[in-house]
Amino acid sequence: MARLGTSDEDLQTAADLLAAGRLVAVPTETVYGLAADAANPAAVARIFEVKGRPADHPLIVHLPDAGAMFDWARELPAAATTLAAHFWPGPLTLVLKRSSRASDLITGGQDTVGLRVPGHPVALRLLKCFGGALAAPSANRFGRISPTTAEHVIDELGDAVDAVIDGGPCRVGVESTIVDLTGDRPTILRPGMIGIAELASVLGSAPMIADLATGPRAPGRLASHYAPQTPLELVPSQALESRLRYWCEQGRRVVVMAPGPAPRSMPEEQWQEMPTEAECYAKRLYAQLRALDERGLDRILVEIPPPGSQWDAIRDRLHRAASES
């Protein structure tokens, strides 16, 4: 895998690779994406092969600007243009009725397509240099922890990908909010750091929240996702000490991951301090899970995040990461 920088020359190299049907890992504000030319079926098929992604699991199409929605969607409700004007470029994906340009490979055979304009200067420069749209799910094996640095991509995918653009750590750190606009009322399919209150302030009313059985299939909606190889267990704060003691008595290597410093009653070497603010926690979440995964632990105990809509995306990712434990 070639490691590229962010110079104009390197981005032109990446654009040339994409035009030739190759795969390039690209930094976005959320996570690193595994990008291919969205108009090239063979290149898109390669994404599924490298990730081990099920064929019915749709991809998000990344656009250079909001005007490109007209190429990929056949219907643009007023809410689409309103949300795009307010949040794009940024971590918001809009699900719309697909146009003929969106292939079955991209949509998972559905009549809908997910679109967004990424809020990362390098991704936007690449899109403009490339001159088209990019299909770009997270650059990791399907169901595992999403990458938030170029090093994560290299460690996980290696030479299966032609190049990675090193744009530094991702600013947001968890995947985009996905809003379905194909029904009677906007519906959140996947929470992200653009929350329900922010959406409501722009739409004039709160969107609905879909359960797993409703709405189109969309990325990140499987019960198990974002998972480390080490079993992860969500624990209420008041039960952390007893749960840690239980696993230690079983002779297991265990670490607690929780906001704030370790209580005096708990050994510091078994405590991984996380930020107490949701935005900072989200930015660090995947990198911390990857670091703990590399330590050969038997279990990761994670304190259940506090209430509040600002923690919705973090709770969602942790619940899915813990579902197989």
C-alpha positions in Angstrom: 0.0 0.0 0.0 1.4 3.4 -1.0 1.2 6.0 1.7 0.4 9.4 0.2 0.4 12.9 1.7 -1.9 15.8 1.1 0.0 17.7 -1.5 -1.6 18.5 -4.9 0.8 16.0 -6.5 -0.2 13.2 -4.1 -3.9 13.9 -4.5 -3.5 13.8 -8.2 -1.9 10.4 -7.8 -4.8 9.2 -5.7 -7.3 10.6 -8.3 -5.5 8.8 -11.1 -5.6 5.5 -9.1 -9.4 6.0 -8.6 -9.9 6.7 -12.3 -8.1 3.5 -13.1 -10.6 1.5 -10.9 -8.2 1.2 -7.9 -9.0 1.5 -4.2 -7.7 4.4 -2.1 -8.3 5.0 1.6 -9.3 8.6 2.2 -9.5 10.7 5.4 -12.9 12.2 6.2 -14.0 14.1 9.3 -15.8 10.9 10.6 -13.5 7.9 9.8 -11.2 6.9 7.0 -13.2 5.7 4.0 -12.3 2.9 1.5 -12.9 4.9 -1.7 -13.7 3.7 -5.3 -15.2 5.4 -8.3 -18.9 5.2 -7.6 -19.6 5.0 -11.4 -17.3 2.0 -11.9 -19.1 -1.3 -10.9 -15.9 -3.3 -10.9 -14.2 -0.9 -8.6 -17.2 -0.8 -6.3 -17.3 -4.7 -6.3 -13.7 -4.6 -5.1 -14.7 -2.7 -2.0 -17.0 -5.6 -1.0 -14.3 -8.1 -1.7 -11.6 -6.3 0.4 -13.9 -5.6 3.3 -15.8 -8.9 3.3 -19.0 -6.9 3.2 -22.3 -8.5 2.4 -23.6 -7.6 -1.0 -26.9 -6.4 0.3 -25.3 -3.9 2.7 -25.4 -0.5 0.9 -22.6 2.0 0.5 -22.6 5.8 1.0 -21.8 7.9 -2.0 -19.5 10.9 -1.3 -20.1 14.0 -3.4 -18.0 17.0 -4.1 -20.9 19.4 -3.5 -24.6 19.5 -2.8 -25.4 20.1 -6.5 -24.3 16.6 -7.3 -27.4 15.3 -5.5 -29.3 15.8 -8.7 -27.2 13.2 -10.4 -27.7 10.5 -7.8 -31.2 11.1 -6.6 -34.4 11.2 -8.6 -36.5 13.0 -5.9 -35.2 15.8 -3.7 -37.8 16.7 -1.0 -37.5 20.1 0.5 -36.0 18.6 3.7 -33.0 17.4 1.6 -32.0 20.8 0.3 -32.6 22.3 3.7 -30.4 19.8 5.6 -27.7 19.9 2.9 -27.6 23.7 3.0 -27.2 23.6 6.8 -25.0 20.6 7.5 -22.9 20.0 4.3 -20.0 19.6 4.1 -20.3 17.6 7.3 -21.1 14.3 9.0 -24.7 13.9 7.7 -25.9 11.2 5.2 -29.2 11.7 3.4 -31.1 8.6 2.1 -33.1 9.5 -1.0 -34.8 7.8 -3.9 -32.0 6.7 -6.2 -31.5 7.8 -9.8 -30.4 5.4 -12.5 -26.8 6.4 -11.8 -26.8 4.6 -8.5 -26.2 0.9 -9.2 -27.6 -2.1 -7.3 -24.1 -2.7 -6.0 -24.1 0.7 -4.3 -27.7 0.5 -3.0 -27.7 -3.1 -2.0 -30.5 -3.6 -4.5 -32.8 -1.1 -2.8 -34.6 1.9 -4.4 -32.7 4.3 -2.2 -29.2 5.7 -2.0 -27.2 7.4 0.8 -25.4 10.6 -0.1 -23.1 13.0 1.7 -20.6 15.8 1.2 -17.7 15.1 3.6 -16.5 17.8 5.9 -12.8 17.2 5.5 -10.6 19.5 3.3 -8.5 16.7 1.9 -11.5 14.6 1.0 -13.1 17.6 -0.7 -9.9 18.4 -2.6 -9.6 14.8 -3.8 -13.3 14.8 -5.0 -12.7 17.9 -7.0 -9.5 16.6 -8.4 -11.2 13.3 -9.3 -14.1 15.0 -10.8 -16.8 12.5 -9.8 -18.4 10.8 -6.8 -16.8 8.2 -4.6 -18.3 5.2 -2.8 -16.5 5.0 0.5 -17.5 2.9 3.5 -15.1 2.7 6.4 -11.7 1.3 5.5 -11.7 -1.8 7.7 -12.9 -5.4 7.7 -16.7 -5.6 7.8 -18.1 -5.4 11.4 -14.8 -4.4 13.0 -13.6 -1.1 14.5 -13.6 1.8 12.1 -10.2 3.4 11.4 -9.5 7.0 12.4 -5.8 7.2 11.3 -3.9 6.1 8.2 -2.0 3.7 10.4 -5.2 1.9 11.4 -5.9 1.4 7.7 -2.4 0.1 6.9 -2.5 -2.3 9.9 -5.9 -3.8 9.0 -6.0 -3.8 5.2 -2.3 -3.7 4.1 -1.7 -4.3 0.4 -5.3 -5.1 -0.3 -5.7 -1.4 -0.9 -3.6 0.5 -3.4 -3.0 3.7 -1.4 -3.9 5.6 1.7 -3.9 9.3 2.0 -2.6 10.3 5.4 -4.7 13.3 6.5 -4.1 12.8 10.2 -6.6 11.7 12.9 -10.2 12.2 12.1 -11.9 15.2 13.8 -15.3 13.6 14.6 -14.2 10.0 15.1 -17.6 8.2 14.6 -19.6 7.6 11.5 -22.1 10.1 10.1 -25.7 10.5 11.2 -28.0 8.9 8.6 -31.4 10.4 7.9 -34.0 8.7 5.7 -36.0 11.3 3.7 -38.0 8.8 1.5 -41.0 8.5 3.9 -43.6 10.8 5.2 -41.3 12.1 7.9 -37.5 12.3 8.3 -36.2 9.3 10.2 -32.8 8.7 11.8 -31.5 5.4 10.7 -28.1 5.7 12.5 -27.2 8.3 15.1 -24.1 10.4 14.7 -22.6 13.5 16.3 -25.2 15.7 14.5 -28.0 14.9 16.9 -31.8 14.9 17.0 -31.9 18.4 18.6 -29.7 19.9 15.8 -31.8 18.2 13.1 -35.1 19.4 14.7 -33.9 23.0 14.9 -33.4 23.0 11.1 -36.4 20.9 10.1 -38.8 22.6 12.4 -39.8 19.3 14.1 -37.9 16.3 15.5 -37.2 13.4 13.2 -38.4 9.9 14.1 -35.9 7.3 15.2 -36.0 4.0 13.3 -35.7 0.6 15.0 -33.8 -2.2 13.3 -36.9 -3.5 11.6 -37.9 -0.2 9.9 -36.5 1.9 7.2 -34.1 1.1 4.3 -31.0 -1.0 5.0 -28.2 1.4 5.8 -24.6 1.1 7.0 -24.0 0.4 10.7 -27.5 -0.9 11.5 -26.6 -4.5 12.2 -26.9 -5.7 15.8 -23.2 -6.4 15.9 -20.8 -3.9 14.5 -17.8 -1.7 15.3 -16.5 -4.6 17.4 -13.0 -5.3 18.8 -11.8 -8.9 18.8 -11.6 -8.7 22.6 -15.0 -9.3 24.2 -16.5 -5.9 25.3 -19.0 -5.6 28.1 -21.0 -2.6 29.0 -21.3 -2.0 32.8 -23.2 0.6 34.9 -20.8 2.8 36.8 -21.8 1.5 40.2 -21.0 -2.1 39.1 -17.6 -1.5 37.6 -15.6 -2.4 40.7 -17.4 -5.6 41.4 -17.3 -6.6 37.8 -13.6 -6.0 37.6 -13.1 -8.0 40.8 -15.1 -10.9 39.4 -13.1 -11.2 36.2 -9.8 -10.8 38.0 -10.8 -13.6 40.4 -11.3 -15.8 37.3 -7.7 -15.1 36.3 -8.6 -12.9 33.4 -6.8 -9.9 32.1 -9.3 -7.0 32.2 -9.2 -3.3 31.7 -12.0 -0.7 32.5 -12.6 2.1 30.0 -14.6 5.0 31.6 -14.8 8.8 31.6 -12.6 10.4 34.3 -9.8 9.2 36.4 -9.7 5.9 38.3 -11.4 5.8 41.7 -8.9 5.3 44.6 -10.5 1.8 45.1 -9.5 0.6 41.6 -5.9 -0.1 40.4 -4.8 2.6 37.9 -3.1 0.0 35.6 -6.5 -1.5 35.0 -8.3 1.8 34.3 -8.3 3.5 30.9 -9.4 7.1 31.4 -11.7 8.5 28.7 -12.8 12.1 28.2 -15.9 13.4 30.0 -17.2 15.4 27.1 -19.1 13.5 24.3 -17.3 15.1 21.4 -13.8 14.3 22.8 -14.9 10.8 23.8 -16.2 10.1 20.3 -13.0 11.4 18.7 -10.9 9.0 20.8 -13.3 6.0 21.0 -12.1 3.8 18.1 -8.4 4.5 18.5 -8.7 3.5 22.2 -10.6 0.3 21.4 -7.9 -0.6 18.9 -5.1 0.1 21.4 -6.8 -2.1 24.0 -7.4 -4.8 21.4 -3.7 -5.0 20.8 -2.9 -5.7 24.5 -4.1 -9.3 24.4 -6.8 -8.7 27.1 -9.5 -11.2 28.0 -12.2 -8.6 28.4 -12.8 -4.8 28.1 -15.3 -3.4 30.6 -16.8 -0.1 29.4 -18.8 2.2 31.6 -22.2 2.8 30.1 -22.1 6.4 28.8 -24.2 9.0 30.6 -27.7 10.0 29.5 -28.3 12.8 27.0 -28.7 13.0 23.3 -25.1 14.2 22.8 -24.1 10.6 23.8 -26.5 8.8 21.5 -24.0 7.9 18.8 -21.4 6.7 21.3 -24.0 4.6 23.1 -25.1 3.1 19.8 -21.5 2.2 18.7 -20.7 0.6 22.1 -23.9 -1.4 22.3 -23.2 -2.9 18.8 -19.6 -3.5 19.8 -20.7 -5.4 22.8 -23.5 -7.5 21.2 -21.3 -10.6 20.6 -19.6 -10.6 24.0 
